[in-house]
């Protein structure tokens, strides 16, 4: 892999918005977010619990963000 290909790979940044049907404490949402981030760093497959579902994946510039939303609004960013 040459330098240009590595540069393009690093430039792929996105935001994932997860919907959550369960009511949890803020610490639990933080644990879920960190778990998803860890799975993304270690491999290409993310295993979500049954109460989480992917609402959107947005490609953009900047840092990698994971947002977990309750069905009625944003809980943790």
VOKOLBA-576036 format. One record per residue: residue in one letter; x, y, z of N, C-alpha, C in turn. Coordinates in Angstrom, 3 decimals, padded with zeros to 6 digits. Layout:
// VOKOLBA-576036
<residuo->A; nc1->X; nc2->Y; nc3->Z; cac1->X; cac2->Y; cac3->Z; cc1->X; cc2->Y; cc3->Z>
...
// end
This chain:
// VOKOLBA-576036
<residuo->X; nc1->000.851; nc2->-001.177; nc3->000.000; cac1->000.000; cac2->000.000; cac3->000.000; cc1->000.894; cc2->001.237; cc3->000.000>
<residuo->X; nc1->000.687; nc2->002.110; nc3->-000.980; cac1->001.533; cac2->003.292; cac3->-001.038; cc1->000.974; cc2->004.407; cc3->-000.137>
<residuo->X; nc1->001.691; nc2->005.511; nc3->-000.064; cac1->001.351; cac2->006.618; cac3->000.838; cc1->-000.022; cc2->007.225; cc3->000.524>
<residuo->X; nc1->-000.325; nc2->007.359; nc3->-000.737; cac1->-001.591; cac2->007.975; cac3->-001.127; cc1->-002.783; cc2->007.118; cc3->-000.681>
<residuo->X; nc1->-002.672; nc2->005.813; nc3->-000.812; cac1->-003.748; cac2->004.920; cac3->-000.378; cc1->-003.940; cc2->004.988; cc3->001.134>
<residuo->X; nc1->-002.856; nc2->005.043; nc3->001.897; cac1->-002.974; cac2->005.159; cac3->003.356; cc1->-003.656; cc2->006.463; cc3->003.737>
<residuo->X; nc1->-003.305; nc2->007.524; nc3->003.033; cac1->-003.887; cac2->008.827; cac3->003.323; cc1->-005.397; cc2->008.799; cc3->003.090>
<residuo->X; nc1->-005.842; nc2->008.177; nc3->002.001; cac1->-007.264; cac2->008.083; cac3->001.712; cc1->-007.976; cc2->007.262; cc3->002.785>
<residuo->X; nc1->-007.351; nc2->006.198; nc3->003.270; cac1->-007.970; cac2->005.352; cac3->004.275; cc1->-008.177; cc2->006.130; cc3->005.571>
<residuo->X; nc1->-007.209; nc2->006.951; nc3->005.961; cac1->-007.321; cac2->007.745; cac3->007.171; cc1->-008.405; cc2->008.810; cc3->007.033>
<residuo->X; nc1->-008.661; nc2->009.268; nc3->005.829; cac1->-009.617; cac2->010.358; cac3->005.610; cc1->-011.071; cc2->009.902; cc3->005.744>
<residuo->X; nc1->-011.314; nc2->008.587; nc3->005.800; cac1->-012.679; cac2->008.088; cac3->005.921; cc1->-013.166; cc2->008.277; cc3->007.356>
<residuo->X; nc1->-014.036; nc2->009.257; nc3->007.555; cac1->-014.556; cac2->009.576; cac3->008.877; cc1->-016.074; cc2->009.601; cc3->008.794>
<residuo->X; nc1->-016.735; nc2->009.157; nc3->009.846; cac1->-018.185; cac2->009.098; cac3->009.796; cc1->-018.792; cc2->009.242; cc3->011.177>
<residuo->X; nc1->-020.077; nc2->009.521; nc3->011.187; cac1->-020.871; cac2->009.583; cac3->012.409; cc1->-021.917; cc2->008.473; cc3->012.342>
<residuo->X; nc1->-022.054; nc2->007.722; nc3->013.416; cac1->-023.059; cac2->006.667; cac3->013.499; cc1->-024.103; cc2->007.108; cc3->014.514>
<residuo->X; nc1->-025.360; nc2->007.051; nc3->014.122; cac1->-026.452; cac2->007.374; cac3->015.042; cc1->-027.197; cc2->006.076; cc3->015.339>
<residuo->X; nc1->-027.201; nc2->005.708; nc3->016.610; cac1->-027.863; cac2->004.488; cac3->017.050; cc1->-029.141; cc2->004.842; cc3->017.782>
<residuo->X; nc1->-030.197; nc2->004.109; nc3->017.523; cac1->-031.439; cac2->004.275; cac3->018.258; cc1->-031.507; cc2->003.243; cc3->019.367>
<residuo->X; nc1->-032.059; nc2->003.630; nc3->020.530; cac1->-032.125; cac2->002.733; cac3->021.672; cc1->-033.568; cc2->002.659; cc3->022.161>
<residuo->X; nc1->-034.092; nc2->001.433; nc3->022.296; cac1->-035.459; cac2->001.269; cac3->022.769; cc1->-035.511; cc2->001.116; cc3->024.283>
<residuo->X; nc1->-034.377; nc2->000.888; nc3->024.946; cac1->-034.345; cac2->000.700; cac3->026.393; cc1->-034.059; cc2->002.023; cc3->027.104>
<residuo->X; nc1->-034.514; nc2->002.117; nc3->028.332; cac1->-034.195; cac2->003.269; cac3->029.176; cc1->-033.041; cc2->002.869; cc3->030.080>
<residuo->X; nc1->-031.930; nc2->003.584; nc3->029.981; cac1->-030.723; cac2->003.261; cac3->030.740; cc1->-030.192; cc2->004.516; cc3->031.412>
<residuo->X; nc1->-029.265; nc2->004.310; nc3->032.340; cac1->-028.595; cac2->005.443; cac3->032.985; cc1->-027.529; cc2->005.989; cc3->032.035>
<residuo->X; nc1->-027.104; nc2->007.226; nc3->032.286; cac1->-026.099; cac2->007.877; cac3->031.428; cc1->-024.815; cc2->007.060; cc3->031.366>
<residuo->X; nc1->-024.421; nc2->006.423; nc3->032.469; cac1->-023.192; cac2->005.613; cac3->032.489; cc1->-023.310; cc2->004.419; cc3->031.539>
<residuo->X; nc1->-024.508; nc2->003.854; nc3->031.452; cac1->-024.704; cac2->002.716; cac3->030.558; cc1->-024.615; cc2->003.131; cc3->029.100>
<residuo->X; nc1->-025.149; nc2->004.310; nc3->028.765; cac1->-025.030; cac2->004.802; cac3->027.388; cc1->-023.571; cc2->005.063; cc3->027.037>
<residuo->X; nc1->-022.812; nc2->005.596; nc3->027.986; cac1->-021.379; cac2->005.843; cac3->027.761; cc1->-020.647; cc2->004.521; cc3->027.525>
<residuo->X; nc1->-020.989; nc2->003.482; nc3->028.307; cac1->-020.387; cac2->002.161; cac3->028.118; cc1->-020.700; cc2->001.605; cc3->026.735>
<residuo->X; nc1->-021.958; nc2->001.771; nc3->026.296; cac1->-022.354; cac2->001.286; cac3->024.972; cc1->-021.561; cc2->002.013; cc3->023.890>
<residuo->X; nc1->-021.438; nc2->003.340; nc3->024.019; cac1->-020.719; cac2->004.137; cac3->023.022; cc1->-019.260; cc2->003.704; cc3->022.946>
<residuo->X; nc1->-018.619; nc2->003.524; nc3->024.111; cac1->-017.220; cac2->003.095; cac3->024.131; cc1->-017.059; cc2->001.695; cc3->023.553>
<residuo->X; nc1->-018.033; nc2->000.819; nc3->023.819; cac1->-017.987; cac2->-000.533; cac3->023.271; cc1->-018.052; cc2->-000.534; cc3->021.753>
<residuo->X; nc1->-018.931; nc2->000.292; nc3->021.195; cac1->-019.059; cac2->000.389; cac3->019.733; cc1->-017.781; cc2->000.985; cc3->019.145>
<residuo->X; nc1->-017.222; nc2->002.021; nc3->019.783; cac1->-015.965; cac2->002.614; cac3->019.301; cc1->-014.850; cc2->001.582; cc3->019.304>
<residuo->X; nc1->-014.752; nc2->000.768; nc3->020.360; cac1->-013.718; cac2->-000.258; cac3->020.450; cc1->-013.879; cc2->-001.274; cc3->019.317>
<residuo->X; nc1->-015.110; nc2->-001.710; nc3->019.059; cac1->-015.342; cac2->-002.675; cac3->017.987; cc1->-014.976; cc2->-002.106; cc3->016.621>
<residuo->X; nc1->-015.227; nc2->-000.812; nc3->016.415; cac1->-014.855; cac2->-000.175; cac3->015.149; cc1->-013.346; cc2->-000.098; cc3->014.981>
<residuo->X; nc1->-012.630; nc2->000.176; nc3->016.078; cac1->-011.167; cac2->000.270; cac3->015.994; cc1->-010.525; cc2->-001.080; cc3->015.729>
<residuo->X; nc1->-011.081; nc2->-002.151; nc3->016.321; cac1->-010.440; cac2->-003.462; cac3->016.212; cc1->-010.826; cc2->-004.227; cc3->014.956>
<residuo->X; nc1->-011.969; nc2->-003.913; nc3->014.355; cac1->-012.387; cac2->-004.648; cac3->013.164; cc1->-013.501; cc2->-003.929; cc3->012.438>
<residuo->X; nc1->-013.999; nc2->-004.553; nc3->011.394; cac1->-015.012; cac2->-003.917; cac3->010.580; cc1->-016.443; cc2->-004.272; cc3->010.958>
<residuo->X; nc1->-016.628; nc2->-005.220; nc3->011.899; cac1->-017.958; cac2->-005.678; cac3->012.261; cc1->-018.297; cc2->-005.198; cc3->013.664>
<residuo->X; nc1->-019.507; nc2->-004.661; nc3->013.833; cac1->-019.959; cac2->-004.204; cac3->015.148; cc1->-021.185; cc2->-005.025; cc3->015.528>
<residuo->X; nc1->-021.126; nc2->-005.669; nc3->016.690; cac1->-022.253; cac2->-006.445; cac3->017.201; cc1->-023.048; cc2->-005.562; cc3->018.159>
<residuo->X; nc1->-024.312; nc2->-005.309; nc3->017.850; cac1->-025.168; cac2->-004.471; cac3->018.689; cc1->-026.137; cc2->-005.336; cc3->019.477>
<residuo->X; nc1->-026.422; nc2->-004.939; nc3->020.730; cac1->-027.461; cac2->-005.647; cac3->021.485; cc1->-028.826; cc2->-005.466; cc3->020.810>
<residuo->X; nc1->-029.804; nc2->-006.266; nc3->021.189; cac1->-031.112; cac2->-006.249; cac3->020.538; cc1->-031.830; cc2->-004.911; cc3->020.688>
<residuo->X; nc1->-031.558; nc2->-004.167; nc3->021.752; cac1->-032.263; cac2->-002.905; cac3->021.992; cc1->-031.634; cc2->-001.713; cc3->021.268>
<residuo->X; nc1->-030.514; nc2->-001.913; nc3->020.565; cac1->-029.898; cac2->-000.848; cac3->019.773; cc1->-030.077; cc2->-001.144; cc3->018.286>
<residuo->X; nc1->-030.313; nc2->-000.103; nc3->017.495; cac1->-030.389; cac2->-000.261; cac3->016.049; cc1->-029.755; cc2->000.967; cc3->015.387>
<residuo->X; nc1->-029.207; nc2->000.765; nc3->014.201; cac1->-028.547; cac2->001.847; cac3->013.471; cc1->-029.612; cc2->002.674; cc3->012.761>
<residuo->X; nc1->-029.617; nc2->003.981; nc3->013.040; cac1->-030.546; cac2->004.883; cac3->012.373; cc1->-029.894; cc2->005.554; cc3->011.172>
<residuo->X; nc1->-028.606; nc2->005.881; nc3->011.292; cac1->-027.931; cac2->006.564; cac3->010.183; cc1->-026.424; cc2->006.416; cc3->010.309>
<residuo->X; nc1->-025.755; nc2->006.403; nc3->009.166; cac1->-024.294; cac2->006.477; cac3->009.091; cc1->-023.991; cc2->007.633; cc3->008.147>
<residuo->X; nc1->-023.315; nc2->008.648; nc3->008.661; cac1->-023.056; cac2->009.863; cac3->007.897; cc1->-021.545; cc2->010.004; cc3->007.709>
<residuo->X; nc1->-021.093; nc2->010.070; nc3->006.460; cac1->-019.676; cac2->010.310; cac3->006.185; cc1->-019.428; cc2->011.807; cc3->006.222>
<residuo->X; nc1->-018.371; nc2->012.224; nc3->006.902; cac1->-018.066; cac2->013.647; cac3->007.042; cc1->-016.609; cc2->013.839; cc3->007.442>
<residuo->X; nc1->-016.175; nc2->015.079; nc3->007.445; cac1->-014.830; cac2->015.412; cac3->007.910; cc1->-014.865; cc2->015.605; cc3->009.415>
<residuo->X; nc1->-013.721; nc2->015.430; nc3->010.056; cac1->-013.644; cac2->015.614; cac3->011.500; cc1->-013.444; cc2->014.286; cc3->012.199>
<residuo->X; nc1->-013.728; nc2->014.252; nc3->013.479; cac1->-013.524; cac2->013.046; cac3->014.270; cc1->-014.661; cc2->012.058; cc3->014.118>
<residuo->X; nc1->-014.407; nc2->010.848; nc3->014.543; cac1->-015.421; cac2->009.789; cac3->014.496; cc1->-016.360; cc2->009.992; cc3->015.677>
<residuo->X; nc1->-017.650; nc2->010.089; nc3->015.417; cac1->-018.640; cac2->010.309; cac3->016.462; cc1->-019.645; cc2->009.180; cc3->016.474>
<residuo->X; nc1->-020.053; nc2->008.798; nc3->017.669; cac1->-021.130; cac2->007.838; cac3->017.834; cc1->-022.153; cc2->008.480; cc3->018.746>
<residuo->X; nc1->-023.384; nc2->008.519; nc3->018.303; cac1->-024.459; cac2->009.166; cac3->019.048; cc1->-025.533; cc2->008.119; cc3->019.308>
<residuo->X; nc1->-025.945; nc2->007.985; nc3->020.566; cac1->-027.000; cac2->007.042; cac3->020.908; cc1->-028.232; cc2->007.847; cc3->021.283>
<residuo->X; nc1->-029.328; nc2->007.615; nc3->020.546; cac1->-030.571; cac2->008.358; cac3->020.773; cc1->-031.624; cc2->007.428; cc3->021.365>
<residuo->X; nc1->-032.379; nc2->007.957; nc3->022.334; cac1->-033.570; cac2->007.253; cac3->022.793; cc1->-034.623; cc2->007.447; cc3->021.717>
<residuo->X; nc1->-035.663; nc2->006.696; nc3->021.717; cac1->-036.696; cac2->006.842; cac3->020.705; cc1->-037.320; cc2->008.235; cc3->020.718>
<residuo->X; nc1->-037.283; nc2->008.920; nc3->021.897; cac1->-037.903; cac2->010.230; cac3->021.996; cc1->-036.913; cc2->011.399; cc3->021.914>
<residuo->X; nc1->-035.598; nc2->011.149; nc3->021.854; cac1->-034.639; cac2->012.245; cac3->021.752; cc1->-033.209; cc2->011.807; cc3->022.025>
<residuo->X; nc1->-032.272; nc2->012.738; nc3->021.932; cac1->-030.852; cac2->012.439; cac3->022.120; cc1->-030.565; cc2->012.269; cc3->023.601>
<residuo->X; nc1->-029.856; nc2->011.187; nc3->023.945; cac1->-029.519; cac2->010.919; cac3->025.333; cc1->-028.055; cc2->011.233; cc3->025.595>
<residuo->X; nc1->-027.167; nc2->010.799; nc3->024.702; cac1->-025.733; cac2->010.945; cac3->024.942; cc1->-025.029; cc2->011.175; cc3->023.610>
<residuo->X; nc1->-024.088; nc2->012.116; nc3->023.588; cac1->-023.341; cac2->012.396; cac3->022.359; cc1->-021.893; cc2->012.041; cc3->022.586>
// end
